[in-house]
């Protein structure tokens, strides 16, 4: 299945990217991967709140083939396998090491055990704190969906869309 999605990056001048940049942050949900948003609104919100170093961010549009993705949002079987794996690992860390598992430790464990070798990526739901997207106060009725892409060959195209300011400007307010 092909999905249209959006990649947000810090604006680094007039040159635009020709391909997405892999995220290598320790707090990335699935470790090193190419991260995309399913909605342009969420992509812009991410640019506004997370891409502040230069005061601007760029948004790119891509088509990603998600046929061999673990879909934890819309596929109940995938979700149950994924959530039970996380719970088992978290309990193991707590029981054996007496500490809570961090996102980096979780991602590193899955990567070292080769659990993501058979999938090209993961579709997952992020929890949003952006209430400006919701019509009902305190109710998150829209899913904030991200894709973590491990196999860059699933990214079919990569096109620059726009540059916006990240210093308090919100085009969707």
N, C-alpha and C positions, 0 to 999 in steps of 0.2 A: 504494500500500500504506500502510495506517495503522499507526503504531508508537506504543505507549505509552512515554513517556519522562519524565525527571525533570530539573527545573531547580533548581539550588541558588543561594541568595542569602544575603548577610549579613542577619541579623535586625536590623531598624532600629526596634524598638519593637513596639507592639501592632497597628499598621496592616499589613495584608497586601497584597501586590501583586495587581493585577487583570490584569496582563500581564507577560510575561518582560522582563528587562532585557538589552539588547544589551551584549555584552562589547566593550570598546574597548582592551583591554590590548595593548601592543606584542608580547607573547610569545604571543598567541592564535594557535593553529595556522592558522586560516583568516582572520585579521584580524577586522574588525568583523562580528559575527554573534550570533545567539541560540544559546547552547550548551546542549545537553541530554545527559543520560546515559541509556543504555538500561536500566541496572540501578539500582534504588534503593540497593543496597549501595554502588555506586560514587559515587552522588550524595551519600550520607551521608559516605563517606570523604573526598570532595572538600570538603564542608563542614567536616569536622574539621581537615583539614590546610591549607586555603586561606582559609577565611572566619573569621578569628580576631579581627578588630578589635573587635567587640562581645562576643565570647565565646559567641555563639550564631549559628546559621544556620537558614534556613527551606528546606524542600523543597516543590516544587510538582509536580503531575502534569499531563501534557499528552498529547494525541493529535496526532501530526504526520503529515501526508500526505507520504510520501517518494517518490511516483511519479516526480517529475522531479528526483530527487537523484542525484548521482554517488556510487555505492556502492563504496567502495574496500575494503570488508571481505568482502562475499559475492559480488560480481560480478567475475569474473576479468578480463574485458575492461576494465571501468572501472578496476580496480586497475592494470593494465598501462599504460593511457593516462596515468593520474595519476602513477605512479612514473617512467615514462620522461620525462614533462614536467619533473618535479622534477630528475631527473638531468641533463637537457640544460641546464636553467637553472643548476644548481649548477656544472656544468663551464664554462659560459659566464662566470659570475662569476669563477671561479678562473683561467681562461685570460686573460680580458680585463682584469680588475681586480686579479688576484693576491690575492683574499681569499675567505673562505668566506661563503656566503650565510646571512643570519639569517632566522628565521621571519617577522619583520616585512617584510624585503625581499622574501621569497618571496610573501607575501600581497599586498603592495602591487603587485608586478609582475603577478601574476595578475589583480588588480582593475583596474589601469590598462590592461592589454591586453584587458580584457573577457572573460576566459576563464570567469568564473563567471556571465555574463549569461544563459546558456542553461540553467542549473540553479538549482533552488530551494534547494539545500543540498548538504552532503557528509556521508556516513556514513563514519567512519574509526575505526581502532583506536588507542587510546592505550596506551602501555606503562606498566603499573602497577608500583609498588614496594611495594604492600600485600600482603605475604606472608600476612597473617592470613586472606585469602580462599581460600587454596589448601591442599589436603590433602597435597600432595607438596612437600616443601621444595625451593625453587629452581626449581620448574616452574610456569610461568604457562600453565595449560591453559585458563583462562577468558579470553575476549576482553573487554577493557574498551572498550566501544563508546560513542562520542560522536557526536552530530549537531551540525553547524554549520548553522544555518538562516539563509539569506539573505532569503528571502521570508516575511515574517511571516504572510502569508495562509494558509500551509500549517499553521499552528498552530491547531488546531480548538478547543481548550479549554485552560483554565489554572486549576487548582484547588489551593488550599493543602492540604498533607498534614500536616506537623508542623514543630515547632521543636525543635532539639537544641543541646546545648552543643558548642562547638568546642575546648574546652580540655582535651583528652585523653580525653574520653568517646567510646567506640566501642560502639554498640549491637549490633554484629555480632561482637564478640570472644568 
